[in-house]
Structures are given as C-alpha cells and as structure tokens.
Amino acid sequence: LARGADVTISHQAPGLRPHAPRTARHRSLPRIALTAGDPAGIGPEIVEKAAAHRAVRAVCEPVIFASEVSGGVRLGEVSAAAGQAAYDTLVRAVEAAKRGEVDGIATAPVNKLAFAQAGLRWKGHTDLLAHLCDDARVAMMFHSPQLKVVLLTVHVPLQEVASLLTPDLVDHTITLTAEAMHSFGIPSARLALAGLNPHAGESGVIGAEDDRVLAPAVVRARERGIRIEGPIPGDTVFVRAVRGEFDAVIACYHDQGLIPVKLLAFGQAVNVTIGLPIIRTSVDHGTAFDIAGQGKADPGSMIAAVILAAQMATMRRR
C-alpha cells in the first residue's frame, strides 16, 4: 500500500513506509481514513491509487487503514481470515473517527460471504457501522453528479419489501434524507418519494401500499416543513430528478434506486451512510475478485468517495 504516496498509514504492516511529517498545508485539510476492505479483493489496490491521486491530495490528507493478514488469505478467494481483517480495519477507522483523529471514512468494498465465514453477524458495512455507532438508525444514499438516491430497504428479498415499508421507517428515512442534504450544501432540498407499485398503485388498483403508507408519510413530512412530492411512479420519478425537478429521490427497494444510479454514473457514484455521527462514504461496486492483484482495477469510485468525504467534512467544519 501507498508505495511512494504522500499519505499517512495507520497500523502499518511490515514493509509499508509512512509519509514525511505533516506540512502546514496538510494540517489545514481534513484527514480522511481510507479503509482497504477485503484484502483478497481490489480494495488495497484502489485505496493505494486513490491515496496517491492528485485530486484527492488537493482536498484532504488521506490516511490508509489496513490490517496484517495471515497466510490464509489468497487473492481472489473468499476466506474467513480476509473477512476478519476487513472487520478489524473498519473498527479501527471508526474508533479513530469517533476520537476525532480523522474527519471522515471512505471504505473499499468488503465481501458479505467472507464476513459470514468469519462468524460476523453483519451483512456488510452499513449495518456494522450502525452497530459501531451505538445502533444509530441509518439509511443508504447513492450520490452522483446526475442523481442522488436514498433507499428505504436495502438487502432484503423483493417479496418482503412491502411488509417492511412501515410508517415509522418511511418517516424516519425522509427526515434523514432532508437533514443529510445539508452536508451537500442544499439546506432546503426538493425530495421525491418513489412509488412502490406500477403507476404508484393507480389509486389502489395495483396495490394498496402507495395510498396506505407512502402518501400519508408525504403529508406528515410536509407538515414538518420538508419539501417532498410523492409517491411518484418509479418509471418517471428518476427522469424528473435528472431533469432538475428534485435534488434527491427516496426509493422503496434496492434495485429500484440502484439501477438508475448505476446506469447514469457507474464508477462515479458514491455510497454514503446517512444518520451516522461520523462521515462515511464508499464505492459503488464490489470486491471484484476476478481482477484482484492484476493492477487494472479502476479507482474512480474510490477517488470520488474520498473527495466527497472531504467535501462533507469541510462543510461540517463550516
């Protein structure tokens, strides 16, 4: 990691070289932790590339967090050792953020199966981060220049989505989204709530959830002073947002929100966990075991994640 890059390396392994002492310029910039993710994937490579990138070093001081791993980790293979290393790395970064030693965290991808093989009960970063931050209620946002989307439900089977859309969940996610938009310099954001069913239920003809759960939540949000419209049919709401009518869309389920984001901005989109007391961003892709260690991983999303974390940290300072 970080061969020749002007970065700080936290908990360095043998052979890693720390950077020169911090300059006055570095002290004026936010410090962003870059966690290496699953060591068997492309995380270490994209972290190294991002930390050395000119655009990253112009806006922050990158601090690489990585863990020493045992011989049980082989590039491109799922293993308990790799899952444990990714977990240990993230825990240290969160602790550093809570102590104020870094101003935000940008994470490289982890592998859910590796977590499971390590005996960890969390499915990935988002639920683990919530646990490490005193069981904070969080939501997943995907931020891109063209489109910003927040998910009401994430990694659940499609058949369970309707039963999970409770008034409390929808109310809380709308509030989190409105508050999070302040971090991007949009204090009075225009939000849209996507409908669950085709045509947003067509007045109950194609499902009752839109009228029974989503529409009342929009009314309550407006009463709290939030600018929001919906439920708007999923086949038009994202087009309207991209055209400039809305600053962010709240989607009902994973693929409803992620398909338009990745179609428009794959490699540029950034995963942001909203609702945490710390800043956390991440890439919009997985561990890519098939190209791990080959030197050809694209660091674009990691670079975008670090830059966005730095911008959020700067906004928070102001």
C-alpha positions in Angstrom: 0.0 0.0 0.0 1.0 3.6 -0.7 4.4 3.0 -2.3 5.8 6.5 -2.7 2.5 8.2 -1.9 2.4 11.2 0.4 -0.1 9.6 2.8 -0.3 8.5 6.4 -0.5 4.8 7.0 -2.3 3.7 10.1 -1.4 0.4 11.8 1.1 -0.3 9.1 2.3 -3.8 8.2 5.9 -4.7 7.7 7.4 -3.1 4.6 5.0 -0.1 4.5 6.6 3.3 4.6 5.0 6.3 6.4 4.9 9.7 4.8 7.0 12.7 5.7 5.9 14.9 8.7 2.6 16.8 8.1 3.1 20.1 6.4 1.1 23.3 7.3 -1.0 22.7 4.2 -1.9 19.2 5.3 -2.9 20.5 8.7 -5.4 22.8 7.1 -7.1 19.9 5.2 -9.5 17.3 6.6 -8.0 13.9 7.3 -9.9 11.1 5.6 -9.4 7.4 6.5 -9.3 5.1 3.5 -10.0 1.5 4.7 -8.6 -1.2 2.5 -11.7 -3.5 2.7 -11.3 -7.2 1.9 -7.6 -7.9 1.3 -8.4 -10.6 -1.2 -10.2 -8.2 -3.5 -9.3 -4.9 -5.3 -9.6 -2.8 -2.1 -5.9 -2.5 -1.4 -5.2 -1.5 -5.0 -7.9 1.2 -5.3 -7.0 2.6 -1.9 -3.4 3.0 -2.9 -4.3 4.6 -6.2 -6.8 6.9 -4.6 -4.5 8.0 -1.9 -1.8 9.0 -4.4 -4.2 10.7 -6.8 -3.7 14.5 -7.2 -7.4 15.4 -6.9 -7.6 13.5 -3.6 -4.4 15.1 -2.1 -5.7 18.5 -3.2 -8.7 18.3 -0.8 -7.6 16.1 2.1 -4.8 14.2 3.9 -5.5 10.5 3.2 -4.9 8.1 6.0 -4.7 4.4 4.9 -6.1 1.8 7.3 -5.1 -1.8 6.6 -4.7 -4.9 8.6 -2.0 -7.5 8.6 -3.3 -10.8 7.3 -2.4 -14.4 7.8 -1.3 -16.9 5.1 -5.0 -17.9 4.8 -5.8 -15.0 2.5 -5.3 -15.6 -1.2 -6.1 -13.0 -3.8 -9.5 -13.6 -5.5 -10.7 -16.1 -2.9 -13.3 -15.7 -0.1 -11.9 -16.6 3.3 -12.7 -16.1 7.0 -9.3 -14.5 7.5 -10.0 -11.9 4.9 -13.4 -11.1 6.4 -11.9 -10.7 9.8 -9.2 -8.4 8.5 -11.7 -6.2 6.8 -13.7 -6.1 10.0 -10.7 -5.2 12.2 -9.7 -2.4 9.8 -13.1 -0.8 9.8 -13.4 -1.0 13.6 -10.1 0.9 14.0 -11.1 3.5 11.5 -14.4 4.1 13.2 -12.7 4.4 16.6 -10.3 7.0 15.1 -13.2 8.9 13.7 -15.1 8.9 17.0 -12.0 10.2 18.7 -11.6 13.0 16.1 -8.3 11.7 14.7 -9.8 11.6 11.2 -12.6 13.7 9.8 -14.3 11.0 7.8 -14.0 7.5 6.4 -14.0 6.3 2.8 -14.3 2.5 2.6 -13.2 0.0 0.0 -15.5 -3.0 -0.5 -15.9 -5.9 1.8 -17.4 -9.4 1.0 -20.5 -10.5 2.7 -19.7 -14.2 2.5 -16.2 -13.6 4.0 -17.9 -11.8 6.9 -20.2 -14.8 7.4 -17.3 -17.3 7.2 -15.5 -15.2 9.9 -18.6 -15.6 12.1 -19.6 -12.0 11.9 -23.3 -11.3 12.1 -23.3 -8.2 9.9 -24.0 -8.4 6.2 -21.7 -5.5 5.3 -20.6 -2.0 6.1 -23.9 -0.3 6.7 -25.3 -2.4 9.5 -21.8 -2.8 11.0 -21.3 0.9 11.1 -24.7 1.4 12.7 -23.7 -1.1 15.4 -20.3 0.6 16.0 -22.0 4.0 16.3 -24.4 2.9 19.2 -27.0 1.3 16.9 -27.7 4.5 15.0 -30.7 4.4 12.6 -29.2 4.9 9.2 -30.0 4.8 5.6 -28.1 4.2 2.4 -27.6 7.1 -0.1 -26.0 6.9 -3.5 -24.6 10.2 -4.5 -23.7 11.1 -8.1 -23.4 14.3 -10.1 -26.6 13.3 -12.0 -28.7 11.7 -9.4 -28.9 11.2 -5.6 -31.0 8.3 -4.3 -31.8 7.1 -0.8 -33.1 3.5 -0.1 -35.9 2.7 2.2 -35.0 -1.0 2.2 -31.6 -2.5 1.1 -30.5 -6.1 1.1 -33.9 -7.9 1.5 -35.8 -10.2 -0.7 -38.2 -8.4 -3.0 -41.2 -10.3 -1.6 -40.5 -8.8 1.8 -40.3 -5.1 0.8 -44.0 -4.3 1.1 -44.2 -5.6 4.7 -41.1 -3.6 5.7 -42.4 -0.2 4.5 -43.8 0.9 7.8 -44.9 4.5 8.6 -42.1 4.8 11.1 -39.4 3.7 8.5 -40.7 6.0 5.8 -41.0 9.0 8.2 -37.5 8.4 9.6 -35.9 8.0 6.2 -37.5 11.1 4.8 -36.2 13.1 7.8 -32.7 11.6 7.5 -32.6 12.5 3.8 -33.7 16.1 4.3 -31.1 16.5 7.1 -28.3 14.8 5.0 -28.8 17.2 2.1 -27.3 20.0 4.3 -24.0 18.2 4.1 -24.0 18.8 0.4 -24.8 22.4 0.6 -28.6 22.0 -0.1 -30.4 23.2 3.1 -33.9 23.1 1.7 -33.8 20.1 -0.6 -36.6 19.2 -3.0 -37.3 15.5 -2.4 -39.3 12.9 -4.2 -40.7 9.6 -2.9 -40.9 6.9 -5.5 -44.0 4.7 -5.6 -43.7 1.0 -4.7 -46.2 -0.4 -7.3 -46.6 0.3 -11.0 -48.2 3.7 -11.5 -47.8 4.3 -7.8 -50.7 1.9 -7.2 -53.2 3.5 -9.6 -55.4 4.6 -6.7 -55.3 1.2 -5.1 -56.0 -0.8 -8.3 -52.4 -2.1 -8.4 -51.6 -2.4 -4.7 -52.6 -0.5 -1.6 -49.2 0.4 -0.2 -48.8 3.7 -2.1 -52.0 5.1 -0.8 -52.0 3.5 2.6 -48.3 4.0 3.7 -46.4 6.3 1.3 -48.9 9.1 0.6 -49.6 9.8 4.3 -45.9 9.9 5.0 -45.5 12.6 2.4 -48.3 14.6 4.1 -46.6 14.2 7.5 -43.3 15.3 6.1 -44.7 18.4 4.6 -46.2 19.2 8.0 -42.7 19.0 9.4 -41.5 21.6 6.8 -39.9 19.1 4.4 -40.3 19.8 0.7 -41.3 16.5 -0.8 -43.6 15.1 -3.5 -45.0 11.6 -4.0 -45.5 8.8 -4.3 -44.4 9.3 -7.9 -44.4 6.3 -10.2 -41.0 4.7 -10.4 -40.8 4.8 -14.2 -40.9 8.6 -14.2 -39.5 9.9 -10.9 -35.9 9.4 -11.8 -36.2 11.1 -15.2 -37.8 14.1 -13.5 -35.0 14.2 -10.9 -32.3 14.1 -13.6 -34.0 16.9 -15.4 -33.7 19.0 -12.2 -37.1 18.9 -10.6 -35.7 17.1 -7.4 -32.5 17.1 -5.5 -32.9 13.5 -4.3 -35.2 10.6 -4.7 -36.2 8.1 -1.9 -36.6 4.7 -3.5 -38.6 1.8 -1.9 -36.1 -1.0 -2.6 -32.5 -1.7 -3.7 -32.8 -2.3 -7.4 -35.4 0.4 -7.9 -32.9 3.0 -6.8 -29.6 1.5 -7.8 -30.4 0.7 -11.5 -30.9 4.3 -12.5 -27.8 5.5 -10.5 -25.5 2.8 -11.9 -26.9 3.3 -15.4 -26.1 7.0 -15.3 -23.0 7.1 -13.1 -21.3 3.7 -12.6 -17.8 4.4 -11.4 -18.7 7.9 -10.3 -21.4 7.2 -7.7 -20.6 7.2 -4.0 -22.3 5.2 -1.3 -23.0 7.5 1.7 -24.3 6.2 5.0 -26.6 8.9 6.4 -27.7 9.0 10.0 -24.3 8.3 11.5 -22.5 10.7 13.9 -19.4 10.3 11.6 -18.9 10.8 7.9 -18.7 7.6 5.9 -18.6 7.2 2.1 -17.8 4.2 -0.1 -17.5 2.9 -3.6 -20.5 1.8 -5.7 -19.0 -1.6 -6.6 -17.9 -4.9 -5.0 -14.6 -6.7 -4.3 -14.0 -7.7 -8.0 -12.2 -10.9 -7.0 -11.8 -11.8 -10.7 -9.2 -8.9 -11.2 -7.7 -8.7 -7.8 -3.9 -8.2 -7.8 -3.7 -7.6 -11.5 -3.2 -3.9 -11.3 -6.1 -2.9 -13.5 -8.8 -2.0 -11.0 -10.4 1.4 -11.8 -10.1 3.6 -8.7 -12.6 6.2 -10.0 -15.4 5.4 -7.5 -12.9 5.3 -4.6 -11.4 8.7 -5.6 -15.0 10.1 -5.8 -15.7 8.6 -2.4 -12.7 10.2 -0.7 -13.3 13.6 -2.4 -16.9 13.6 -1.3 -16.0 12.7 2.3 -13.5 15.6 2.3 -16.2 17.9 1.0 -18.6 16.8 3.6 -16.0 17.2 6.3 -15.3 20.7 5.1 -19.0 21.6 5.1 -19.3 20.2 8.6 -16.5 22.4 9.8 -18.3 25.5 8.4 
